[in-house]
Amino acid sequence: MTEHILTEKNNQVLVVRINRPDRKNALTHAMYTALGDALEAGHEDKDVRCILVTGSADCFTAGNDLGDFAKGLPGEFTETPVGRFLFLLASASKPIVAAVNGPAVGIGTTMLLHCDLVFAGSNTRFQMPFANLGLCPEGGSSLLLPAWLGRVRAAELLMLGDAFSADDAARLGLINRICEPAATEATALEACQRLAAQAPAAIRATKALLNRPNLEQLKETMLAEGQLFAERLKSPEAAEAFTAFMQKRKPDYSRFD
């Protein structure tokens, strides 16, 4: 594990914590590797019955570290750290719960689509600014969001890329409950312990049935998204977006067609 991804066992719950506060928990390739390792370890450990993914009371994650990702993705998408993590998350057999506070940007929102329960602090701000950065959706969001919210709402979130509140997320059915930020993790952990106390095979069977209708299509969509995302990282539009971010200005897409 990297120092930026911490794990601990709480009874039969594996807590996976994103811990890079100086960069608002922005995710690097190394951190994705550690997240994937944590998911694998949790599934291999027979004593773990539930996995909790969280950050801090102030921040879940500001998304990908643009400095790291400006270099592109190393290799085929499924073999990259981010691709491996996303496919492990989507194919997880044990329940995964998220406790989210503060910024939940990009992957910080799309990874929640694969969690079984999501608890968000009242200070949470969700955002999927892929198009704003010259990129495209990832994590199966181009399939799951239209199916859950309807196409026009999904298009608004993915094409305009505006931030939205915990109240908005609750109204859209993307989270289970809004919490006081200081209580979000404890509330989620209590839910994890309730899941861990259930019949484990019954919980796994229930999760498998819930995932079954979209499973194959989801894998195909995630692969298509990942391949296009890798291409978009090398695009002139993404280069302009990343440069603008570093220069703290709005990107200018007027010269592109």
C-alpha positions in Angstrom: 0.0 0.0 0.0 1.0 3.6 -0.6 1.0 6.0 2.3 -1.9 7.7 0.5 -4.2 4.7 0.7 -4.6 3.4 4.2 -6.4 0.2 5.3 -7.6 -1.2 8.6 -9.9 -3.9 9.7 -12.8 -3.0 12.0 -14.3 -6.3 13.1 -15.3 -7.8 9.7 -15.2 -4.6 7.8 -12.2 -3.5 5.8 -11.9 0.3 5.8 -10.0 1.7 2.8 -9.1 5.4 3.3 -7.9 7.9 0.6 -5.3 9.9 2.5 -3.6 12.7 0.5 -5.0 15.8 2.2 -2.4 18.2 0.8 -3.7 17.5 -2.7 -7.4 17.1 -1.8 -7.0 13.3 -2.1 -6.3 13.6 -5.9 -5.6 10.1 -7.2 -2.4 9.0 -8.9 -1.6 5.8 -10.7 0.1 4.5 -7.6 -2.9 5.2 -5.5 -5.1 3.3 -8.0 -2.8 0.4 -7.7 -3.1 0.5 -4.0 -6.9 0.8 -4.2 -7.0 -2.3 -6.5 -4.8 -4.2 -4.1 -7.0 -3.3 -1.2 -10.1 -4.6 -3.0 -8.4 -7.8 -3.9 -7.1 -8.3 -0.3 -10.6 -7.6 1.0 -12.1 -10.3 -1.2 -9.4 -12.8 -0.5 -9.7 -12.4 3.3 -12.5 -14.7 4.5 -12.9 -12.7 7.7 -13.8 -9.5 5.7 -17.5 -9.4 4.9 -17.9 -5.7 3.9 -15.6 -3.0 2.5 -15.9 0.7 3.4 -14.3 3.3 1.1 -13.8 6.8 2.5 -11.7 9.9 2.7 -11.8 12.5 5.4 -14.5 14.7 7.0 -13.4 17.5 4.5 -12.7 15.6 1.3 -13.4 12.4 -0.5 -11.3 13.0 -3.6 -10.8 15.8 -6.1 -10.5 13.2 -8.8 -7.5 12.3 -10.9 -4.2 14.0 -10.3 -4.0 15.9 -13.6 -0.2 16.2 -13.4 0.0 12.4 -13.3 -2.7 11.8 -15.9 -1.4 14.4 -18.4 1.2 11.8 -19.3 -1.6 9.4 -20.5 -2.4 5.9 -19.4 0.4 3.3 -19.3 -0.7 0.5 -21.6 -4.1 -1.2 -22.4 -6.9 0.2 -20.3 -7.8 -3.0 -18.5 -4.1 -3.4 -17.5 -3.7 0.2 -16.2 -4.0 0.9 -12.5 -7.3 2.8 -13.0 -8.8 0.2 -15.3 -7.9 -2.6 -12.9 -9.5 -0.7 -10.0 -12.7 0.1 -11.9 -13.2 -3.5 -13.1 -12.5 -4.9 -9.6 -15.0 -2.5 -8.2 -17.7 -3.3 -10.8 -17.1 -7.1 -10.3 -16.9 -7.1 -6.5 -18.8 -9.9 -4.9 -18.8 -8.5 -1.3 -20.8 -5.4 -0.4 -19.0 -2.1 -0.8 -20.1 1.0 1.1 -18.9 4.6 0.7 -18.7 7.5 3.2 -18.3 10.7 1.2 -17.6 14.3 2.4 -16.5 17.4 0.6 -15.3 17.2 -3.0 -16.2 14.1 -4.9 -15.0 14.9 -8.4 -14.8 12.7 -11.5 -14.0 9.2 -10.4 -15.0 10.4 -6.9 -18.6 10.4 -8.2 -18.5 7.6 -10.8 -17.0 5.0 -8.4 -20.0 5.5 -6.2 -22.2 4.1 -8.9 -20.7 0.7 -8.1 -21.1 0.9 -4.4 -24.1 -0.8 -2.7 -24.7 1.9 -0.1 -23.5 5.5 -0.2 -23.6 8.0 2.7 -22.8 11.6 2.0 -22.1 14.5 4.3 -24.1 17.7 3.9 -20.8 19.4 2.7 -20.4 17.0 -0.3 -20.1 18.4 -3.8 -20.4 15.9 -6.6 -19.1 16.7 -10.1 -18.3 14.8 -13.3 -16.4 17.5 -15.3 -15.1 15.1 -18.0 -16.2 17.2 -21.0 -15.0 20.4 -19.3 -11.5 18.8 -19.3 -11.7 17.6 -22.9 -12.3 14.1 -21.8 -15.2 11.6 -21.8 -17.2 9.7 -19.1 -15.6 6.7 -17.4 -16.5 4.1 -14.8 -19.6 3.0 -16.7 -21.3 6.3 -16.0 -22.4 6.7 -19.7 -24.5 3.5 -19.2 -25.6 3.7 -15.6 -26.6 7.3 -15.3 -29.1 7.3 -18.3 -30.6 4.0 -17.0 -31.1 5.4 -13.5 -31.8 9.1 -14.1 -33.1 9.3 -17.7 -31.0 10.5 -20.7 -31.6 14.2 -20.3 -30.6 14.4 -16.7 -27.5 12.2 -17.4 -26.6 14.5 -20.4 -26.8 17.5 -18.1 -24.5 16.0 -15.5 -22.0 14.6 -18.1 -22.0 17.3 -20.8 -22.3 20.5 -18.7 -20.3 19.0 -15.8 -21.7 21.3 -13.1 -21.2 20.4 -9.4 -24.3 19.3 -7.5 -25.1 19.0 -3.8 -25.8 16.2 -1.5 -29.5 17.3 -1.6 -29.4 17.0 -5.4 -27.8 13.6 -5.2 -30.4 12.4 -2.7 -33.2 13.7 -4.9 -31.7 11.8 -7.9 -31.4 8.6 -5.9 -27.6 8.5 -6.1 -27.0 8.3 -2.3 -28.8 6.7 0.7 -28.6 9.4 3.3 -27.2 12.8 4.1 -25.2 13.1 7.3 -23.5 15.7 9.3 -19.9 15.6 7.9 -18.4 14.5 11.3 -20.8 11.6 11.5 -20.7 10.4 7.9 -18.0 7.7 8.4 -19.6 6.4 11.6 -23.0 6.2 10.0 -21.5 4.3 7.0 -19.5 2.0 9.4 -22.7 1.1 11.3 -24.3 0.1 8.0 -21.2 -2.0 7.1 -21.4 -3.8 10.5 -25.1 -4.5 9.9 -24.2 -6.0 6.5 -21.3 -8.0 8.0 -23.8 -9.5 10.6 -26.0 -10.8 7.8 -25.7 -14.2 6.2 -22.7 -13.7 4.0 -23.6 -16.0 1.1 -27.1 -14.5 1.0 -25.7 -11.0 0.8 -23.3 -12.0 -2.0 -26.2 -13.7 -3.9 -28.4 -10.6 -3.5 -25.6 -8.4 -4.8 -25.0 -10.7 -7.8 -28.7 -10.6 -8.7 -28.8 -6.8 -8.4 -25.8 -6.5 -10.7 -26.8 -9.3 -13.2 -29.0 -7.4 -15.6 -26.3 -4.9 -16.6 -23.1 -6.9 -15.9 -22.0 -7.8 -19.4 -23.1 -4.5 -21.0 -21.4 -2.6 -18.1 -18.1 -4.4 -18.8 -18.3 -3.6 -22.5 -19.2 0.1 -21.8 -16.4 0.5 -19.3 -13.9 -0.9 -21.8 -15.2 1.4 -24.6 -15.1 4.4 -22.2 -11.6 3.5 -21.0 -10.2 3.2 -24.5 -11.7 6.5 -25.6 -10.6 8.2 -22.3 -7.0 7.1 -23.0 -7.3 8.7 -26.5 -8.8 11.9 -25.1 -6.0 12.3 -22.6 -3.7 12.7 -25.7 -6.0 15.1 -27.4 -5.3 18.9 -28.0 -8.5 19.7 -26.1 -7.3 17.9 -23.0 -3.9 19.5 -23.3 -5.6 22.9 -23.4 -7.7 22.0 -20.4 -4.8 20.8 -18.3 -2.7 23.8 -19.2 -5.6 26.1 -18.3 -5.9 24.3 -15.0 -2.3 24.7 -14.2 -2.5 28.4 -15.2 -5.7 28.9 -13.1 -7.8 30.1 -16.1 -10.7 28.8 -18.1 -9.9 26.6 -21.1 -10.4 28.2 -24.5 -11.9 25.6 -26.9 -12.8 28.2 -29.6 -10.1 27.0 -32.0 -11.3 23.4 -32.0 -14.0 21.9 -34.3 
